Structure formats: C-alpha cells, structure tokens
Amino acid sequence: MIVPQFWAEGRIRQTVDGRQITVRRFGWSDDSPLAAQAHADERTREAFDRIAAGEPLERRERKVAYNGANGMPIREQIVERHGEDIVTRNGYGARCLNTPDVLFIDVDFDEEARRGDARGLQVIGAAVIGALVAGYASRSWVVGLAVLLVVAAFGFWRARSEPRPAAEPAGDPLAAARARIERFIHQHPQWHLRLYRTPSGLRALAMHEVFAPSDLAVADAFQSLGADKVYARMCRNQNCFRARLSAKPWRIGIGEHMRPQPGVWPVAPDKLALRDAWIARYEQAAERYAACSYVESVGNLQAVHPRAAAVQQLHDEHTRAASGLPIA
C-alpha cells in the first residue's frame, strides 16, 4: 500500500524521426516535493524512451484517485496517520481508512437488485425476439404482438416462481447476505467477523488474522460473501483494504460536489481555500451521522489479532458505529 504525501508531474517533448512526441508521467514521494519531481522525471524519461522505440504506451497518465486506478498509488489527501494505517479524503469528500493487512469486506445489496434487473431484461429480450420472428414468419403484426405478450407473461411468471438458492429468502437482501455469512462461518469456524450495517449493505471486518490483499483466502472470502466486485478489484490493484469512515455528502444534504472539481489530490494552491470551505461545511453536516452501525460478531469470538483490534477501535471511533446515529 502506497499513499504518498507529495506528487509531481514530469513532461518531455522531443522530435523523433520527424514526429513530435510529448510524454507525461506522475511521480510521488513521502520525503519532499523535490523527490516527487525527481521520480516523475525518471518515470517520464523511461516512458519516453520506450514510446520512441515503438512501444504502444499511453503518452499521458490520467489524474485519477482511488477509483479506477490500476495499480498506481492512492492519490488522496492524507488526513491522519496511525502507524501503518492512513485516513485519506476521497474524491467526493468522505474520509476513508486504508490499511495494508486488516480485511474489510463490503457486501452491497445493490448487487441483488442488479441481478433482478438482469432477469427482467432477459425476459423482455426473449419476448421481443420471439415477437419479431413470429411476426416475420406469419407476416402479421397481430401474431407478433400475441407472441410478445405470451412470452413476456410466461417469462415473468418463471422468474417469480423460480426457486431461490437455499437459505436466501426472496426479497430480503439483508437476510440473503446474513445467510451467506452464516454458511461461510460454518465452513471456516476459525474466522471471527464483526458485522456492520451500511446504507447499502453490510461490512465485515475480519478480527482473527491479518491478510495480504493477494491472499487466496481473501479471494475466497470475497467470492463467498458476495463482496462488491469493484471493491474487490481495487483491493488487489491498490494492495490494501479500505473502509469509508464518514457519510457520503449527497446523503446528508450536500448536493454540490467537493470544490474544485475534480477533487483529485493535490489541487492548485489557489484552489485550497475553496476546497477547505467545502470540507468545513461537509464535516459540520457529517457530525450528525454515522458511516455504519455495529450489528454483531460471528464465528470464533476468542480469536482476535492485535492489529485487527487496533484497526477495529480506530474504525469504530471514526465511523461512530456504536453511536445510534442515522447511517449515511
């Protein structure tokens, strides 16, 4: 996990074989802006030489934060450091905990809704295709319409009556997620998970052991518990685990984006006052909300790793998980 304090951009523009080539690359450092610039210049020269030699590389790196980054360091403002764990401010203004070895798993209920939407689209698609084929074969739009209605009605009836996987109650995403967790703990009795309710799902924190994001046990837990796929991919790319500590702005009455836009760190010095004013307003509103609420602990409750215990205390304090405040 790398969350640099300083960032810089290198730029080389030269003519090679009659064509002008401009290459830009970012550099970073925890030591100083000069060290970050030296790193940027080094990466730019290396990329330029490879592009000039014919390699099909991007000539300019995009300035992106955590979302979408493909193995690059986390490009967010560092708010606090707690040993190996770092609190950053993400691209929309919320505070996030980044930890290299304490496993958080986000299970997003929206995935259940997306699966339902996908089934509906499959039914509609089959009905339309059937109607077109029948209408063309019979040269009658009446026949096509009739086939459309019959196929759609049958498809939606099948979707509603189709048996769900065992122990996953229809229409109750919380119960479905809890059922997956119970099965996982039954198969892995040595695990100890703390469960938290989030606005769109559940968050699980592994207490019994520390992990590397590349561990097979992590991939198995993500798959078994139905972890959000984007979150799982980012954990691998960024080589860390992550948990949002404060409310999402649009859930607490702040409709405008963090200023300036985009909110990727660092921002120009002349824009810092604008950013700080937005953050002050956001933090004042966020005081009235929790990011998640503690539900229960499951598994081997006696198994507690010291690193996990320290991160759990930091997480619970910052998210206000035991406050009883509304979650956002």
Secondary structure, DSSP 4 states (H G I P E B T S, - for coil): ----SEEEEEEEEEEETTEEEEEEEEEEESS-HHHHHHHHHHHHHHHHHHHHTT----SB-----STT-SSPPP-SEEEEEETTEEEEE-TTS-EEEEESSS-EEEEETHHHHHHHHHHHHHHHHHHHHHHHHHHHHHT-HHHHHHHHHHHHHHHHHHHHHSPPPTT--TT-HHHHHHHHHHHHHHH-TT-EEEEEEETTEEEEEE-S----TT-HHHHHHHHHHT--HHHHHHHHHHTSEEEE-S--GGGTT--SPPSSSS-PSS--GGGHHHHHHHHHHHHHHHTT-BS-EEEEEEE-TT---HHHHHHHHHHHHHHTTTS-PPB-
